[in-house]
Amino acid sequence: MKLTIFGANGPTGRQATEQAVAEGHAVTAVTRHPEQFPLSHPRLQVLGADVFDAGAVERAVAGQEAVISALGVPYSRNPVTVYSEGITHITQAMTKHGVRRLVCVSSTVLFGVAAPGETFFFRKVLEPFIARTMGRTVYDDMRRMEEIARETDRAWTVIRPAGLFDTAAVSDYQVATSRLPGRFTSRADLGNALVRTATGNRHVRAFVDVRTTEGIPSFLDVIRKEAFGSGK
């Protein structure tokens, strides 16, 4: 298939791009800084564009068969609009050019229920603190993004991973339309789920959890590395 990936230069976007190309798809990788993009391949086009620029988004979407949004920003006290404005421009461009399939990333926090089997401290103290204090502006905009996607007539899927961490390879991860046990999702697994969902017909108009079950790091290690990093 012909895929456009927004946020392609983020850690998850690079995973999705590399895996999509390896599986034989033709990929347009969209990034604000194409000169910094580390991947190259005959089936890969790297396009410099900003999701706040509706015209640039339209050019990136035209002629494609599916779109993946792996947009991400770090936690901030400032208002965040990249998710909602980005998905607005993406869905408008998809409608104009007749592109049907959309897959985007938000967070497992947006299920609004605790992970099955989780400790009292994590459910009642730690996760609420992250969702309502550390990451409040990010999660607020993710909710706006989800609502915009849900109101379109595109064949959308929202993938809601847990805490992200890096691994060298894709694992035998779990997928469900309700919140799964566990706290973490590897970016390799998330990238794989994005590509497989975008190129298939499962979980259309659904919210999907993706959970890694092996090689799990400690919670404090992930928070130290990820909470104030470069987003997804």
NORLINNOR-V640251 format. One record per backbone hydrogen bond with DSSP energy under -0.5 kcal/mol. NH is the residue of the N-H (numbers start at 1). CO is the residue of the C=O. E is the energy in kcal/mol with one decimal. If there is no record, write none. Layout:
nh:NH co:CO e:E
nh:NH co:CO e:E
//
This chain:
nh:3 co:1 e:-0.7
nh:3 co:26 e:-2.8
nh:4 co:66 e:-2.0
nh:5 co:28 e:-2.7
nh:6 co:4 e:-0.5
nh:6 co:68 e:-2.9
nh:7 co:30 e:-0.7
nh:8 co:5 e:-0.6
nh:8 co:30 e:-1.9
nh:10 co:7 e:-1.5
nh:12 co:232 e:-3.2
nh:14 co:10 e:-2.7
nh:15 co:11 e:-1.4
nh:16 co:12 e:-2.6
nh:17 co:13 e:-2.5
nh:18 co:14 e:-2.7
nh:19 co:15 e:-2.4
nh:20 co:16 e:-2.5
nh:21 co:17 e:-2.4
nh:22 co:18 e:-2.1
nh:23 co:19 e:-1.5
nh:24 co:21 e:-1.7
nh:25 co:20 e:-2.3
nh:26 co:1 e:-2.4
nh:27 co:25 e:-0.6
nh:27 co:43 e:-2.4
nh:28 co:3 e:-3.0
nh:29 co:27 e:-0.7
nh:29 co:45 e:-2.9
nh:30 co:5 e:-2.9
nh:30 co:28 e:-0.6
nh:31 co:47 e:-2.2
nh:36 co:33 e:-1.8
nh:37 co:34 e:-1.4
nh:44 co:41 e:-2.0
nh:45 co:27 e:-3.0
nh:45 co:43 e:-0.5
nh:47 co:29 e:-3.0
nh:47 co:45 e:-0.6
nh:49 co:31 e:-1.6
nh:49 co:47 e:-0.6
nh:53 co:50 e:-2.1
nh:54 co:52 e:-0.8
nh:57 co:53 e:-2.2
nh:58 co:54 e:-2.3
nh:59 co:55 e:-1.9
nh:60 co:56 e:-1.7
nh:61 co:57 e:-1.7
nh:62 co:58 e:-2.1
nh:64 co:61 e:-2.0
nh:65 co:2 e:-2.9
nh:66 co:2 e:-1.3
nh:67 co:101 e:-2.3
nh:68 co:4 e:-3.0
nh:69 co:103 e:-2.7
nh:70 co:6 e:-2.7
nh:70 co:68 e:-0.7
nh:75 co:227 e:-1.1
nh:85 co:81 e:-2.8
nh:86 co:81 e:-0.5
nh:86 co:82 e:-1.5
nh:87 co:83 e:-2.4
nh:88 co:84 e:-1.8
nh:89 co:85 e:-2.1
nh:90 co:86 e:-2.4
nh:91 co:87 e:-2.8
nh:92 co:88 e:-2.0
nh:93 co:89 e:-2.2
nh:94 co:90 e:-2.5
nh:95 co:91 e:-2.4
nh:96 co:92 e:-2.2
nh:97 co:93 e:-2.1
nh:98 co:94 e:-0.7
nh:98 co:95 e:-0.8
nh:99 co:94 e:-2.3
nh:100 co:98 e:-0.6
nh:101 co:65 e:-1.0
nh:102 co:155 e:-1.9
nh:103 co:67 e:-2.3
nh:104 co:157 e:-2.1
nh:105 co:69 e:-1.3
nh:106 co:159 e:-2.6
nh:108 co:161 e:-2.8
nh:110 co:107 e:-1.6
nh:111 co:108 e:-1.9
nh:112 co:109 e:-1.6
nh:118 co:115 e:-1.7
nh:123 co:119 e:-2.6
nh:124 co:120 e:-2.9
nh:125 co:121 e:-1.8
nh:126 co:121 e:-2.3
nh:127 co:122 e:-2.6
nh:129 co:125 e:-1.8
nh:130 co:126 e:-2.2
nh:131 co:127 e:-2.9
nh:132 co:128 e:-2.8
nh:133 co:129 e:-1.7
nh:134 co:129 e:-1.7
nh:135 co:130 e:-3.3
nh:136 co:133 e:-0.7
nh:137 co:76 e:-0.5
nh:139 co:135 e:-2.8
nh:140 co:136 e:-2.5
nh:141 co:137 e:-1.6
nh:142 co:138 e:-2.1
nh:143 co:139 e:-2.2
nh:144 co:140 e:-1.6
nh:145 co:141 e:-2.4
nh:146 co:142 e:-2.7
nh:147 co:143 e:-2.2
nh:148 co:144 e:-2.2
nh:149 co:145 e:-2.5
nh:150 co:146 e:-2.6
nh:151 co:147 e:-1.6
nh:152 co:148 e:-0.6
nh:152 co:149 e:-1.2
nh:155 co:100 e:-2.2
nh:156 co:154 e:-1.6
nh:157 co:102 e:-1.5
nh:158 co:206 e:-2.2
nh:159 co:104 e:-3.1
nh:159 co:157 e:-0.5
nh:160 co:158 e:-0.5
nh:160 co:208 e:-4.0
nh:161 co:159 e:-0.7
nh:162 co:210 e:-0.7
nh:163 co:183 e:-2.1
nh:165 co:185 e:-1.2
nh:173 co:171 e:-1.8
nh:174 co:211 e:-2.8
nh:176 co:209 e:-1.8
nh:185 co:163 e:-2.9
nh:187 co:165 e:-2.6
nh:190 co:186 e:-2.6
nh:191 co:187 e:-2.9
nh:192 co:188 e:-1.9
nh:193 co:189 e:-2.5
nh:194 co:190 e:-2.5
nh:195 co:191 e:-2.1
nh:196 co:192 e:-2.6
nh:197 co:193 e:-2.2
nh:198 co:194 e:-2.5
nh:199 co:195 e:-1.9
nh:200 co:197 e:-1.0
nh:204 co:201 e:-0.5
nh:205 co:156 e:-3.8
nh:206 co:156 e:-0.6
nh:206 co:203 e:-0.9
nh:208 co:158 e:-2.9
nh:209 co:176 e:-3.5
nh:210 co:160 e:-0.6
nh:211 co:174 e:-2.3
nh:212 co:184 e:-1.9
nh:222 co:218 e:-1.9
nh:223 co:219 e:-2.4
nh:224 co:220 e:-2.5
nh:225 co:221 e:-1.8
nh:226 co:222 e:-3.2
nh:227 co:223 e:-1.7
nh:229 co:226 e:-2.0
//
